[in-house]
Amino acid sequence: MRVLVAGSGAVGASTAWNLARRGVETVLVERRDDLCAGASRRAFGGVRQQFDDDAEIALARASLDFFTSLPDGLFAPVGYLYLATDAATETRLRERHEKQRRLGVACVWLDREGVSKAAPGIRVDDVHGGLFGPEDGLADPEAVTRLMIRRFVDAGGRVVVGTSIEDVASPGDAIVVACGSETPEVLERLSARGFLARDASPPIRPLVRSLAETGPVAADPRLPLVIEAFDGFHFRARGDALRLAMADTPPRWADSCDPAPAPPDGFGRIPLERLRSRFPAAKATTIVRRWAGLYDVTPDARPIIDRVANDVWIAAGFSGHGFMTSPAVGAHLADWVADGARPPVFTGFAADRWNGDPPNAWPTLL
């Protein structure tokens, strides 16, 4: 059996690597002229176990072993800190805390003083408390993905760039489509070539996510990734700068990674104001770099990992969580392709779980 994996982001790279090290003939196919040139290159870099969904928690916990085993400099376990600044958010985070503890996630509820100690330098006068995951942290998405691709090649895998999967595939090949927000388009092209039925396109939409980086800021190296949980504004240290992100308002559904309009009218102004308010050491800094990426979003913000034809699988719709769960997703998906049995952890990620009903709304605060 030969397996073709479409997409050289984190999920595709992990799946290909895990297939190759099982001894399966595997080809990683990237339509662009460069590897890891999509969403994984533009990702924020957070790695966490703190999810609401049991299966995603299991995948994140299993992935943590991979991240902690990376060479020095590729993963920093600085922690993830969710801040509660109103009563409703505090209730939600406390409920999440109890669930995660039952499932074995390392996390603790912190009072205001504990929050201040966990995130030196942040303003806490409005903070009710915080949920802190000390094992979570930060990684370099592109560097980690390229490492997986190198390990894939070392295991005997082959890489093809600058061509589309349907131009490489032959009858009898198994195909894994891991192309993020482009997955529906790729499936349509495969359908046109007869590799699967035309009604297999999953409900996935591309949501633009803008990110920015500041100039130098004096931040404690212990600073975790800090999230204001009521709307998802978050920031982290990166070298001597800070990287920040929040949902665009209004949400931008698009297939372009163009960043939001420049300040003072666009994305940069409001997140910078939020950063200065939460982290006073950033008061004098400015935005020096802006970019955007695409979340591949499903109606319930959970991925689609499924077999959609006899020899075609998809792994997409991760809604911004693909990189951090990619090590376990790739390992389990490789088992499925090689052995033919659906891993139990994927049971809730079926492509047809909406039964054809159109979604009433799409999640945007991810």
N, C-alpha and C positions, 0 to 999 in steps of 0.2 A: 504494500500500500504506500502511495505517495500522498503527503498532505501538503496543501498550499495554504499559507496563512496570509491573508490580506490585511495590511496595516502594520506599520513598524513603530507604533506607540508602545506604551508600557504593557498593555494587555496582549497585543499581538506578539511582542518580543518575548514575554514570559511564556506564552503558550507554545511558540515555536521552540524555545530553548528546552522546555520540559518534554516536548515530543522528541527532539533530537537526542537528548540524553537518555531516553528510553530505547534508542536505536531505530526510531521511525524515520524514514526518509522524508525530510521536511524542507520546503522552500518558503522563505519569507519574501513576500512580494509587496513592494511599495511603488505606488503610481508616481510619486514625486521623484525628483532627481537626487534627493537627500533623505537619509533615514531620520526618523524621529522628528519630522518637520511639522507635525500637526499639534494637537492639543497638549500632548505630553511635554513638548518643548516649552510651551507657554504656561505651564501649570504653576501654582503657588508653592507647592512643595511640602504641604502638610502631610503627616502620617499619623493617623489616630485610630483608636479602637472604639471611640465613643459614638455609637450609632443607636438609632431607635429600633432598627430591624434586627431580629435574632440572627438571621443568616449573614447579614453584612457584618455584624459583630464577630461571628465565627470566622469569616474570611479575613477580617482585619487582624484578629488575634493570631491566626495561622500565618499571616504575612509578616508579623512583627519579627519572627525568628530570622527571616531573610534580611530585613533591614538592619537588625542588630549585628548580623554577621558580615556586613559590608566593610570594605576597606576603610581605613581612617579617612575622615573628611566627607564621606558620602551620606552619613546619617548622624544627627545630633539629637539625643533624647532630652530635649529641653522641656518637654511637656506641652500639654494643651490646656488652656484655661478658659472656660466659658463663664462670663460674668452675668449675674442676674441683677438688673437695675430696676425691676418692678416686681410686684407680688406675683403676677401671673407667670412670669418667666421663672421666678424662683420655684414655684410649685412644679412647673414642667421639668426643670432641671433636677429637682429632688426626686421626682418620679423616675427620671432617666437614671439617676444615681442608683436607686434601689434595683432597677432592672439589670443594670450593668454589673453590679456587685454579684447578683445571683448567677450571672453568666461568666463570672471569673475575670472581669475586666479590672485592672488596677486603677481605681479612681477614688477620690476622697472629696467630701463636701467641706468647703472652707468658709469660715466666717470672714468678716471684713478684715480683721487683723491677719488672718491666714492668707487672704488674697494679696494683701500688701507685701507679705513676706515671699510669697510664691512668684510675684511679678514686681520686682523692685522698680520703683519710679512711677508706677501708674497711679492715677487719682482714684481714690476709693470712697469719697464722701457720699456718693449716691449708690454705692454697691451694697446689695442685700447679702450677697454671698457668691460663691463660685464653685463650679465643678472642675476639678483638676485631675488630669490623667498624667501622672509622672513618667510613665513609660513611653508616651507618645512623643512626637518630635518633628524634625525637619529633615528633608532630604533634597538632593538635587535631581529633579525628575529626568532631565535630559541625560545627565551623566550616568544615572542608575540604569536607564533604558539602554543606553549604548553599551554599558557593561553586560547586560543580559544578552544583547545581540552578539557581542564578542564571545561570550560563553556558548551561545548557540552555534556560531561558526566553529569554535574549537571542538564542539561535540559532533561535528560533521555536517551541520546545516549549510544551506546555500542561500544567498541573498540575491534578489533581482530588483533593481530599481529602474524607475522611468518607464514602467509599463503597468497595465491594468490586469487584474486577476483573470478576467475573462479571456485575455489574449494569451495567457500562460496555461490555463486549465485544459485538461484533456478528459475524455470520458474515463471513468474509473478513479479519478482523483477524489480525495476527500478535501473539502474546502472549509476553512474557518475564516469568517469575516469579522474583523475587529477594527473597524474603520471609524469608530466614533459617530459623529453626526452625519458622516457621509454613508453610513451603512445602508439606509434605504435606497440610495442611488446605486450603490454597488450591487445590491440584490436585484434591482431592476435590470441592470446590465447582464447579470447572470441568468435572469429569467429569459431575457431576449435570446440568449444562447442555449436555452433549454436545460440549464442545470437545476432549476427548481421552478415550482408553479408561480404564476404571476401574482397570486394573492398573498405572497409571503412577506410583503413589506411591513415592518413593525412600526408602531407609533413612536417615532423618535423625532424630536425637533431640536434644531441648534439654537441655543441661548447664548448670546454674547456676554462674556464676563470681562470687565475692565480691571486692570491692575496698574499699580504705580509704584515707583521707588523714589525715596527721598535722597537728598544729599546727606552728608555726614551728620550723625546724631550720637550723642554720648549715651549709650545704653548698656546696662549691666549684661554681661555675657550669659547670665542665668535667665534672662527674659524668655518666658515661654511664648508660644503662639497665643495671642489674646483675642478672644471673640466676644463682642457684645451680643449676647444671645437673642435679644429681642428682634434684631433685624439682620444679624450676620456680619456686620462690619468687623473686620479683623486685621491684625497687623503682626509682624514678626521681624526679628532682626535678620539682616543679611550683610555680613561683614560690618562695616561701620555705618551702614544705612539701615533704613526700615522699608519693608515691603508691605503694602496695604491693599485691601480690596473690599468691595461691597457691591451689592446688586445695583445695576443701573436702574434709574427711575425716570420714565417708565421702562419696564423690561424691553430689551431689544432682541427680538427673534429674527435671526438673519443667518446667512451662510458666509458672511465675511468676517474676518478677524480684525477689521479696522477698529482702532480705539475710539472711545467716545470723544466728542468735541473737546478742544483744549480749554483750559480755564480762561476766564472766570465763569464761563457758562456750562462747562462740561464736567466730566467725572472727577477731574483732579481737585476742584475746589472743595466740594463737600467732604470727601474722605480726609483731605488735609485738615480741615477744620475739626473733624471728629478726632483725628489723631492728636492734634495739638491740645484738645480738651482732655483727652484720656491720658496722654503721656506728655506732661509739661516740658520735658527735655527736648521735645521736637518743636517747641514754639518758634524758633528762628529758622527752621529748615524749610526747604521748598521741594516741589516735585521736579526731579531731573530726568525721569524716564517714565514713559507710559506705553502700555501695550494692551492687547486683548486676546482672548482665546474663546473657544466654543465649548460649552457644556452640551453633551448629547443627552437630552432630557426625555424621560418617559412620563406618562400621566401620573404615576405614583412615585416618581423619583427613585425607583429601584431598577436595577439593570435587567436586561433581557439576555439570558444565557440559555440557548436552546438549540435543539436540532430541528431545522425547518424543512429538511428534505433528507432523503436517504444518506446522502454524503455531504450535506451542507449544514454547518453550525454557525451561529452568530453569538457574539459577545460584545454588547454595546448598550448604550443607554445608562451609563454609570452616573450621570448627573453630577459630575465633578469628583467622583470617588474612585475612578478607575485606577489611577496610579497607586493609591495607598492600599488597594486590595489586589493589585495585579499579581503579586507573587503566588498567592493561594488560588486565585482564579485560574491562572495559567496552569498550575499543577493539576487542579481538578479537571479542567477542560481537556488537558492532554490525556488524562486517564479515560475520560469519556470517549474521546475520538479513538484511542488505541484499543480500548476494551469493550466499548459499546454499551456500557451501563451508565445511566444518568447518576451522578453523585447526589446523594440526598440533600446536600446543602444548596443545590440549584433548584430544588422542587418548586419553590415559589417564584422562580424567574422565567416562567414559560412565556413564549411569545404571544400565545393566544389567551392570556389570562383576562383580557378585557371583553372577550366574547364578541368582538366586533363592534361594541358600543363606543361611540365617539366620546372622548373625555369632555366633561363640563368645564374643566379648568386645568391649567398646566402649572406646576409648581415653579416659582421663580426665586424664592428665598432659600437657597441651597447652600 
